[in-house]
Amino acid sequence: MLDRKERIAGYIFDLQEALRSRLQGREGMLHRAYDDALLRSLSSLGIASLLEHRLAFVNLTPASLDNPLILQLPPQNTVLMLRPGSNPLEPEKILTQLKVLDKNGFAYGWVISKKDLLTHQKTLAPLALRSNYIQLETASFDGREIQGLHKALTSRRTVQQGKLHLLANDLDSFDEFNLCFERGFDFFTGNFVTSRENWHPPKSDINRMLAIKLLNLLRTDEELKVIADQITADPIMTFKLLRYLNSPAIGLQNPILTIDKALLILGRERCFRWLSLLLFDIKQSNFRERLLTEQALTRAFFLESLAGLGKVPKDKDALFILGLFSMLDLLMGMPMAELLEQTQLPEALHQALLGQSSEFLAPLELAKAEDKQHAEKIPQLAAACGVNALQILERTIEALSKAHTTMSLHDG
């Protein structure tokens, strides 16, 4: 979720779209059970360490407002987003429950689609106006409807109620993003960030073609001294490698001063991983580059965490590189096939990245689906990988945390 300053402001935690559709009309105990699983995972995995200054927009049904697990979430970072279903809303009951949560420091809001407005014409609007946040499912509205709804919501807001924060969801193009930005929306999410529309490769002080050449040399078992000479000839890459190895996080007793020794300590696999991460080293990044980088890291950590689970291959390093390289075409502004010609990845990874049959293809497609590009495919892909929805949720949250930590270290 991006804010108006083009920063990553938070994350949305929600049921998969396909699962939510199957639950329509059956929102009693079954939907509460799924909400409970979501809350249990978020509370047990400690999302406070992931969030820091960011927000967690947790989508629930109104029927789950009395779930005690809500109180285990960090109130300063949590926004409870209520999604109406087909069942009638009970305004008095909902407001009583929200007052309790408000006293405990939780903000709340509503997720609204055109269908929701038609289904709950008399009850939803008054409830939404009393909330802190409103998330519009923009795909169900046209531009004029978005403009009219924005005006209706903000004009009826009192000073005592404070600012109403508006979230634009499911934005697929920059035209949609610009429309909502100009209308004063506060938060934005959707596939517009990773589209190729008006795409320009991000600025970097790293020689990415040299990094790809070095990755190729590592995969073809070139002597480490030859690789070290290549790195030493590039001052920026030399600086970054020595800074990495001599950082407190690595914990070496004596500082490393030469690239030859640095590569001996790292070894081929760790060096390959370091160089792969270096491809995502961005200077003065804007929101697209930063979000792309964090999304690629999240995908890499997610796939790594699936290693050996169900039918997923056991090779953690291969899965990590698979996730990282799966967005390299967007980063470099080049077709994936052209990039892979310059990088000697294992054949199975090469095939998966091109969408061809491979033991790594289903895990990669599952990771992409988790990015909400193919949400309707998640059940089928999860079955192909031999994993369940809870395992996917837990590992997604862990991957987000690791990616955020990695980005924070990079910023430092």
Salt bridges, closest charged atoms under 4 A:
ASP3 OD2 - ARG7 NE 3.17
ASP14 OD2 - ARG20 NH1 2.81
ASP14 OD2 - ARG83 NH2 2.96
GLU17 OE1 - ARG20 NH2 2.10
ASP36 OD2 - ARG40 NH2 2.88
GLU52 OE1 - HIS404 NE2 3.39
ASP66 OD1 - ARG32 NH1 3.26
GLU137 OE2 - ARG83 NH1 3.52
GLU145 OE2 - LYS114 NZ 2.98
ASP186 OD1 - LYS163 NZ 3.19
ASP229 OD2 - LYS225 NZ 3.33
GLU269 OE2 - ARG219 NH1 3.66
ASP281 OD1 - LYS240 NZ 3.31
ASP281 OD1 - HIS410 ND1 3.47
GLU294 OE2 - ARG54 NH1 2.83
GLU304 OE2 - ARG273 NH1 2.67
ASP317 OD1 - ARG273 NH1 3.84
ASP329 OD2 - ARG196 NH2 3.24
GLU365 OE2 - LYS368 NZ 3.70
ASP371 OD2 - ARG299 NH2 2.30
GLU394 OE1 - ARG395 NH1 3.97
ASP411 OD2 - ARG290 NH2 2.82
